[in-house]
Amino acid sequence: MKFFLKFFLIVLIVFISACKNNDQKVSIIEEKDLDLQMIDAYNEGLDLLEDNYPLQAAKKFNEAELLYPQSLWAPRSSLMSAYSYFYGSYYVDAIEELNRFIEIYPNHKRIPYAYYLLGMCHYEQIADERKDIGSIIYAQQNFTYVLENFPDTDFALDSEFKLELIQEILASKEMYLARYYIEKEKWIPAINRYKNILDKYETTIYVEEALHRLVEIHYKIGLIDESKKYAALLGYNYQSSEWYKESYKVFNKDYEKIIKKRKKQRNKISTLEKIKSLLKNEK
């Protein structure tokens, strides 16, 4: 009886061990099969993207990620799906995919690219600076995040450049609103808009015009000292600009006559010099 019991236990142990080995083999085979399926789906996505089918490519990359979410290829597939949507100008879908990537893979090595691409998705949707303030702000936030948190990456340099362009866009929005107030003869709101450009967007191309408009408006409403202050500031920084000449005209109503007179004087001097030169040559 004892011998039979021992024999039964040995057979049972061998059977259980064989089942475990078999399960492990099946698991390894299934894992390899999933890995191959995922790689195939990923490569199909690449082919579709190369053939200019970005929407189908994005869906194929999503399929690859779902096939084997524990794989190293899963975050790559998610990011490639986002890029495919971006490439095809499906910006809303790209933003959704990128936000999901950032949430699921916050420590992934390509997270700087995810934030940069997120900024680009919003940036590409800026069609009109008068209306698209949401896209402008979101783009600014993401490019700033890249610049502050990943300054040594390749994406930081372009993020900095994009931020400079966004500054120009925001400044142009201020200019648009200021002109609107001028048309309505609402001088104080117009002045405030031009001052915003000087305070917040001092590196943009609109600073010279903003200074001139402040000279104009203050002169128009009788604040001559304020007008002179902005004219002096314009002259100190941009004396050779056309806007400084325009401001000079505000205080010198005979500006055109003075310029013509100076030109005539220069022409007379030039003519006299030519005559003297000819007389010298005759001698």
C-alpha positions as CSV (number, residue, x, y, z in Angstrom):
1,M,0.0,0.0,0.0
2,K,2.8,2.4,0.9
3,F,4.6,1.5,-2.3
4,F,1.5,2.2,-4.3
5,L,1.0,5.6,-2.6
6,K,4.6,6.6,-3.3
7,F,4.3,5.6,-6.9
8,F,1.0,7.6,-7.3
9,L,2.7,10.7,-5.8
10,I,5.7,10.4,-8.2
11,V,3.4,10.1,-11.2
12,L,1.3,13.1,-10.0
13,I,4.4,15.2,-9.6
14,V,5.7,14.3,-13.0
15,F,2.3,15.0,-14.6
16,I,2.0,18.5,-12.9
17,S,5.6,19.3,-13.9
18,A,4.9,18.3,-17.5
19,C,1.7,20.5,-17.5
20,K,3.7,23.5,-16.2
21,N,6.4,23.1,-18.8
22,N,3.7,22.8,-21.5
23,D,2.0,25.9,-20.2
24,Q,5.3,27.8,-20.3
25,K,5.9,26.7,-23.8
26,V,2.5,27.7,-24.9
27,S,2.9,31.1,-23.2
28,I,6.3,31.7,-24.9
29,I,4.8,30.8,-28.3
30,E,1.8,33.1,-27.8
31,E,4.1,35.9,-26.6
32,K,6.3,35.5,-29.6
33,D,3.3,35.3,-31.9
34,L,1.9,38.5,-30.4
35,D,5.3,40.2,-30.8
36,L,5.5,39.2,-34.5
37,Q,1.9,40.4,-35.1
38,M,2.7,43.7,-33.5
39,I,5.8,44.2,-35.6
40,D,3.9,43.3,-38.7
41,A,1.1,45.8,-37.8
42,Y,3.8,48.5,-37.0
43,N,5.5,47.9,-40.4
44,E,2.1,48.1,-42.2
45,G,1.6,51.4,-40.5
46,L,4.9,52.7,-41.8
47,D,4.1,51.5,-45.3
48,L,0.7,53.3,-45.2
49,L,2.3,56.5,-43.9
50,E,4.9,56.3,-46.7
51,D,2.2,55.8,-49.3
52,N,0.5,59.0,-47.9
53,Y,-2.4,57.3,-46.1
54,P,-2.0,58.9,-42.6
55,L,-5.4,58.1,-41.2
56,Q,-5.1,54.4,-42.0
57,A,-1.5,54.4,-40.8
58,A,-2.6,55.9,-37.4
59,K,-5.2,53.2,-37.0
60,K,-2.7,50.5,-37.8
61,F,-0.2,51.9,-35.2
62,N,-3.1,51.9,-32.7
63,E,-3.7,48.2,-33.6
64,A,-0.1,47.4,-33.0
65,E,-0.1,49.0,-29.6
66,L,-3.3,47.1,-28.6
67,L,-1.8,43.7,-29.7
68,Y,1.0,43.8,-27.2
69,P,0.6,46.8,-24.7
70,Q,3.4,45.4,-22.5
71,S,6.0,45.5,-25.3
72,L,8.6,48.2,-25.9
73,W,7.0,48.8,-29.2
74,A,3.7,49.9,-27.6
75,P,4.7,53.5,-26.8
76,R,6.5,53.8,-30.1
77,S,3.3,52.8,-31.8
78,S,1.2,55.3,-29.8
79,L,3.6,58.1,-30.7
80,M,3.7,57.1,-34.4
81,S,-0.1,57.1,-34.4
82,A,-0.1,60.7,-33.1
83,Y,2.5,61.7,-35.7
84,S,0.4,60.1,-38.4
85,Y,-2.6,62.1,-37.3
86,F,-0.5,65.3,-37.2
87,Y,1.0,64.5,-40.7
88,G,-2.5,64.2,-42.1
89,S,-3.6,67.5,-40.4
90,Y,-6.0,65.6,-38.1
91,Y,-4.9,67.8,-35.2
92,V,-7.7,67.0,-32.8
93,D,-7.0,63.3,-33.0
94,A,-3.3,63.9,-32.7
95,I,-3.8,66.0,-29.6
96,E,-6.0,63.3,-28.0
97,E,-3.4,60.6,-28.8
98,L,-0.5,62.7,-27.5
99,N,-2.4,63.4,-24.2
100,R,-3.0,59.7,-23.8
101,F,0.7,59.0,-24.5
102,I,1.8,61.5,-21.9
103,E,-0.6,60.0,-19.3
104,I,0.4,56.4,-20.0
105,Y,4.1,56.8,-20.6
106,P,5.1,59.9,-18.5
107,N,8.7,58.6,-18.1
108,H,9.3,57.5,-21.7
109,K,12.5,58.8,-23.3
110,R,10.5,60.4,-26.1
111,I,8.3,62.4,-23.8
112,P,10.1,65.7,-25.0
113,Y,9.0,65.0,-28.5
114,A,5.4,64.3,-27.4
115,Y,5.2,67.8,-25.8
116,Y,6.9,69.4,-28.8
117,L,4.5,67.7,-31.2
118,L,1.6,68.7,-29.0
119,G,2.7,72.3,-29.3
120,M,3.0,71.9,-33.1
121,C,-0.6,70.6,-33.2
122,H,-1.9,73.7,-31.6
123,Y,0.5,76.0,-33.5
124,E,-0.7,74.6,-36.9
125,Q,-4.3,75.5,-36.0
126,I,-3.5,79.2,-35.6
127,A,-5.3,80.6,-38.7
128,D,-6.3,84.0,-37.5
129,E,-4.6,85.9,-34.6
130,R,-7.9,87.8,-34.0
131,K,-9.8,84.6,-33.2
132,D,-7.5,81.7,-32.4
133,I,-6.4,82.7,-28.9
134,G,-6.9,79.2,-27.5
135,S,-4.6,77.6,-30.0
136,I,-2.0,80.3,-29.5
137,I,-2.0,79.9,-25.7
138,Y,-1.9,76.1,-25.8
139,A,1.0,76.2,-28.3
140,Q,2.8,78.7,-26.1
141,Q,2.4,76.5,-23.0
142,N,3.7,73.4,-24.6
143,F,6.7,75.0,-26.3
144,T,7.6,76.7,-23.0
145,Y,7.4,73.4,-21.2
146,V,9.8,71.8,-23.7
147,L,12.2,74.8,-23.4
148,E,12.2,74.8,-19.6
149,N,12.2,71.0,-19.0
150,F,14.2,69.7,-21.9
151,P,16.6,72.5,-22.9
152,D,19.3,70.2,-24.2
153,T,17.1,68.4,-26.7
154,D,16.8,69.1,-30.4
155,F,13.2,70.2,-29.9
156,A,14.2,73.1,-27.5
157,L,15.7,75.2,-30.3
158,D,12.7,75.1,-32.5
159,S,10.4,75.6,-29.5
160,E,12.3,78.8,-28.8
161,F,11.9,79.9,-32.4
162,K,8.2,79.1,-32.3
163,L,7.7,81.1,-29.1
164,E,9.3,84.1,-30.8
165,L,6.8,83.7,-33.7
166,I,3.9,83.4,-31.2
167,Q,5.1,86.7,-29.6
168,E,4.8,88.3,-33.0
169,I,1.3,86.9,-33.4
170,L,0.1,88.1,-30.0
171,A,1.6,91.5,-30.7
172,S,-0.2,91.7,-34.0
173,K,-3.4,90.9,-32.1
174,E,-2.8,93.9,-29.8
175,M,-2.2,96.0,-32.9
176,Y,-5.4,94.9,-34.5
177,L,-7.4,95.7,-31.4
178,A,-5.7,99.1,-31.0
179,R,-6.6,100.0,-34.6
180,Y,-10.2,99.0,-34.0
181,Y,-10.3,101.4,-31.0
182,I,-8.8,104.2,-33.0
183,E,-11.4,103.8,-35.6
184,K,-14.0,104.1,-32.9
185,E,-12.1,107.1,-31.4
186,K,-11.7,105.3,-28.1
187,W,-8.3,106.7,-27.3
188,I,-7.7,105.3,-23.8
189,P,-8.3,101.6,-24.8
190,A,-6.1,102.1,-27.9
191,I,-3.3,103.6,-25.8
192,N,-3.5,100.7,-23.4
193,R,-3.1,98.2,-26.3
194,Y,-0.1,100.0,-27.6
195,K,1.4,100.1,-24.2
196,N,0.9,96.3,-23.9
197,I,3.1,95.9,-26.9
198,L,5.9,97.9,-25.3
199,D,5.6,96.1,-22.0
200,K,5.0,92.5,-23.2
201,Y,6.2,92.2,-26.7
202,E,9.2,94.6,-26.8
203,T,11.2,92.3,-29.1
204,T,8.6,92.2,-31.9
205,I,8.5,94.2,-35.1
206,Y,5.5,96.2,-33.9
207,V,7.3,98.2,-31.3
208,E,8.3,101.1,-33.6
209,E,4.8,101.5,-34.9
210,A,3.3,101.3,-31.4
211,L,5.6,104.1,-30.2
212,H,4.6,106.3,-33.2
213,R,0.9,105.7,-32.6
214,L,1.4,106.7,-28.9
215,V,3.0,109.9,-30.1
216,E,0.1,110.5,-32.5
217,I,-2.7,109.8,-30.0
218,H,-1.3,111.7,-27.1
219,Y,-0.7,114.7,-29.4
220,K,-4.2,114.4,-30.8
221,I,-5.8,114.5,-27.3
222,G,-3.6,117.4,-26.1
223,L,-1.1,115.5,-24.0
224,I,1.9,117.1,-25.6
225,D,4.5,116.2,-23.0
226,E,3.5,112.5,-23.1
227,S,3.6,112.7,-26.9
228,K,7.1,114.1,-26.7
229,K,8.2,111.4,-24.3
230,Y,7.3,108.6,-26.7
231,A,8.8,110.6,-29.6
232,A,12.1,110.8,-27.7
233,L,12.0,107.1,-26.9
234,L,11.3,106.3,-30.6
235,G,14.1,108.7,-31.7
236,Y,16.6,107.2,-29.2
237,N,16.0,103.6,-30.3
238,Y,14.9,103.9,-33.9
239,Q,16.0,107.3,-35.3
240,S,16.6,105.9,-38.8
241,S,13.2,104.3,-39.0
242,E,10.3,105.5,-41.1
243,W,8.1,105.6,-38.0
244,Y,10.4,108.2,-36.4
245,K,10.1,110.3,-39.5
246,E,6.3,110.0,-39.2
247,S,6.5,111.1,-35.6
248,Y,8.7,114.0,-36.5
249,K,6.0,115.2,-38.9
250,V,3.5,115.3,-36.0
251,F,5.5,118.1,-34.3
252,N,6.7,119.7,-37.6
253,K,3.8,120.4,-39.8
254,D,6.1,122.0,-42.4
255,Y,8.2,118.8,-42.5
256,E,7.6,118.1,-46.2
257,K,8.5,121.7,-47.1
258,I,11.7,121.5,-45.0
259,I,12.7,118.3,-46.7
260,K,12.1,119.8,-50.2
261,K,14.1,122.9,-49.2
262,R,17.0,120.7,-48.0
263,K,17.0,118.7,-51.2
264,K,17.1,121.9,-53.3
265,Q,20.0,123.2,-51.2
266,R,21.9,119.9,-51.7
267,N,21.2,120.1,-55.4
268,K,22.5,123.6,-55.6
269,I,25.7,122.7,-53.7
270,S,26.1,119.7,-56.0
271,T,25.7,121.9,-59.1
272,L,28.2,124.4,-57.8
273,E,30.7,121.7,-57.1
274,K,30.4,120.4,-60.6
275,I,30.9,123.9,-62.1
276,K,34.0,124.4,-59.9
277,S,35.3,121.0,-61.0
278,L,34.9,121.9,-64.7
279,L,36.6,125.3,-64.3
280,K,39.5,123.7,-62.6
281,N,39.9,121.2,-65.4
282,E,39.9,124.0,-68.0
283,K,42.8,125.7,-66.3
